[in-house]
Every structure is written in C-alpha cells, then in structure tokens.
Amino acid sequence: MNEKTKELLVEGAKFFKEKNFEGAEQCFKKALEIEPENALIHNNYATLLKKMEQYDRAEKHYRTALEIEPGNVQIQKNYGSLLKAKIAAAKSE
C-alpha cells in the first residue's frame, strides 16, 4: 500500500469516527482510485456504506473484498453482519 493510500485510509477512518460520512466516503473513493484491488479499502468503504444504510452498495464492496481476500475472517464477519442488517431492514418495511 502506498503512502497516499495510507493517508486516505487514516483520514477516512477519522472522518468515520467523527460521523462525517461524506468526508469518509470521499477518502475511501480516492483510495480505491489509487488501489482498486485493495481488500482493506473495499472493506472499510463497505462498512461506511452499511452505517449509511446503503446496503446494496455495501454488499458490492464486501463481495469485492472477499474476491480479493477470500480467507479474510474479518471481512467475512463484516459481510455476515451486513446480511443480518439487510434482513432486519427488510422485515421492518
């Protein structure tokens, strides 16, 4: 991972913690432009999208992350959590 990508991930995580989701999204998108095959970036972006209740977009990024790193247990857990959230959201409609 190059330095610019690392900076964007750190900044995106900071924005996420501050609930500045727009800022976080911009950072993660820029990071993906630099390294589109980075599972960590896809995972972090998907986690943000889940928090924003954009479940379909989040699922796309979790699936991409798992294609890149199929054995990554943390991504698998995060994806499972997303699926539970999608089911709960569908039941409440």
C-alpha positions in Angstrom: 0.0 0.0 0.0 1.5 3.3 -1.0 1.7 6.3 1.4 -1.1 8.3 -0.2 -3.5 5.4 0.2 -2.5 5.0 3.8 -3.1 8.7 4.4 -6.5 8.5 2.8 -7.4 5.4 4.9 -6.4 7.2 8.1 -8.2 10.3 7.2 -11.3 8.3 6.2 -11.3 6.4 9.5 -11.0 9.7 11.3 -14.0 11.2 9.4 -16.0 8.0 10.1 -15.3 8.2 13.8 -16.5 11.8 13.7 -19.6 10.8 11.9 -18.5 12.8 8.9 -19.7 10.2 6.4 -19.4 12.4 3.4 -15.7 13.1 4.1 -15.0 9.4 4.8 -16.7 8.4 1.6 -14.5 10.8 -0.4 -11.4 9.4 1.2 -12.3 5.8 0.5 -13.3 6.6 -3.1 -10.0 8.3 -3.7 -8.1 5.4 -2.1 -9.9 3.0 -4.4 -9.0 5.0 -7.4 -5.3 4.5 -6.4 -5.6 0.9 -5.4 -8.8 -0.7 -6.7 -7.6 -4.2 -5.8 -7.1 -3.4 -2.1 -9.4 -5.5 0.1 -8.9 -3.3 3.1 -10.2 -0.3 1.3 -13.2 -2.1 0.0 -13.9 -3.5 3.5 -13.7 0.0 5.1 -15.8 1.6 2.4 -18.4 -1.2 2.7 -18.5 -0.7 6.5 -19.2 3.0 5.9 -21.9 2.3 3.4 -23.5 -0.1 5.9 -23.5 2.6 8.5 -25.2 4.9 6.0 -27.8 2.1 5.4 -26.7 1.8 1.7 -26.8 -2.0 2.0 -26.7 -2.9 -1.7 -23.6 -0.7 -2.3 -22.0 -2.1 0.8 -22.6 -5.6 -0.3 -20.9 -4.9 -3.6 -17.8 -3.8 -1.8 -17.8 -6.6 0.7 -18.1 -9.1 -2.2 -15.2 -7.4 -4.0 -13.1 -7.5 -0.8 -13.8 -11.2 -0.4 -12.9 -11.9 -4.1 -9.5 -10.3 -3.4 -9.0 -12.0 0.0 -11.4 -14.9 0.3 -9.9 -16.2 3.5 -10.1 -12.9 5.4 -12.1 -13.7 8.5 -12.8 -10.1 9.4 -14.3 -9.3 6.0 -16.4 -12.5 6.3 -17.7 -11.3 9.7 -18.4 -7.8 8.4 -20.3 -9.2 5.4 -22.3 -11.5 7.6 -23.2 -8.5 9.8 -24.4 -6.7 6.7 -26.6 -9.6 5.6 -28.2 -9.6 9.1 -28.8 -5.8 8.8 -30.4 -6.2 5.3 -32.8 -8.9 6.7 -33.7 -6.7 9.6 -34.3 -3.7 7.4 -36.5 -5.8 5.0 -38.6 -7.1 8.0 -39.2 -3.6 9.2 -40.6 -2.3 5.9 
